[in-house]
Amino acid sequence: MNLPPMGRPVADLLAEVARLKQHDLPVRGGQVTAYVYDTGRAEVNDAATRAYLEMLEVNCLDPTAFPSVVEMEKQVVGAVADLLGGGQGGGHGIFTSGGTESIMLAVKAARDLAARPRPNLVLPVTAHPAFHKAAHYLGVEVRAVPVDLETYKVRAGDMQEAIDGNTILVVVSAPSYPQGVIDPVGEVAAVAAAAGVPCHVDACVGGWLLPWLREAGAAVPPFDLSVPGVTSISCDLHKFGYAPKGASVLLFADPAARRRAYFASAAWPGYTIINATVQSSRSAGPLGGAWATLQALGRAGYAELGRATLEATRRLRAGLAAIPGLRVLGEPESSLVAFAGDGVDVFVLADEARARGWFLQPQLSYAGIPANLHITVTGVTLAGVEAMLKVIAESAQAARERGPVVLPEGLVELVAGLDLEAIDDAAFAGLSSSVGVDLRPGAGQPEMATVNTVLDSLPAPAREAVLVRFLSVIYGR
């Protein structure tokens, strides 16, 4: 895009925004079962939008210049600490832009506290890739531990075996995203504490969900800072807190650990730098949106959403069990449900559902866990769960009739053997078109079953290399 010679009218700009969004997945209504979280309450969204805009141009860089940032953040972090801080004033926190930033700061604090020569991070294979990203940026080795392939939970004994004198942090999930199960937090935290190692609970998905599911009657084990040995926990408010994107909280049991997450620099002649987050200048819009969402819903609102989410999850699991060829993986303890296919290609099923207006998130096979489809149940799902099940049943039947994806002979070996750094973006785009994926602008949404089948057939490093090139092509000029 070239910069226009003259400024354009606002009406024209908004019309173009609407045109650009016409092929986006819908963010309201519950037909997109990943990426977005919907209360189904327009008034809550309106409150968040107004507060977001009110704080949009406020800069979080210097809290002494904008005291509203300090007050709002203390209230938002305080609400999370009240829920997850373990009582007695526990929970010293930071408001961040999302789960990845919360996780990165947790790893940084642990690395700096431990000061090990060759730091490593011990986590289950089901832990979020944000830990791998943090380790990559911060120079930390990742030691991934297999999970039990019936429960999809990590075993404390296996975690204990992976810990050594250079381990700076042990990680568990509440729940893990792929199958929605809660790792044995108490057992793993005890093992970590015995080894003198901090334990972080990744509750980015579950932190603001599990307490309300528990209140609604679900059996939720202890998982927060009340558990002995748990030293930090992350909780995204832009997930089941239903705040606009860009809202997460990282809590520490010890304020000294929180200080290790900070960055300060006075080694230059300009203004002094003290950052609680990875970012320096950042809009206070997400903070305002999160604050308004919490205030607009209150305890009663979240409790009601928790009841609706729990009931929708129960109906979904029962409905999936009744569809021939589908099975739920594990025993989900949250509202994240994954299901695999027996005689049904789940990647084809996902395309069939997409054609019917529903997005189900594909998950590739890994570490003995089969390829599957993931559904995040939110507060709005209950109103449409029967419609969702009808689409899944129809899509499963259509997938069974179409049969599984059959890849051209030698394609996987060809892709696996390619030196992707030796070909340019145009050549990669041509390769993509050979499997039915047209990456040209305006080409529209391709069916993804073939792509996912190719990726599923590759080892993880090759998958990653292909995905990097894919991103390079779609953002290329």
Helices and strands as residue ranges (DSSP letters): H 10-20, H 42-55, H 67-84, E 92-96, H 99-114, E 120-124, H 130-138, E 141-145, H 156-162, E 167-173, H 185-194, E 199-202, H 210-215, E 230-236, E 248-252, H 255-261, E 263-265, E 273-275, H 285-321, E 326-328, E 336-341, H 346-355, E 361-363, E 372-376, G 381-384, H 385-402, H 411-417, G 420-422, H 425-433, H 449-457, H 460-474
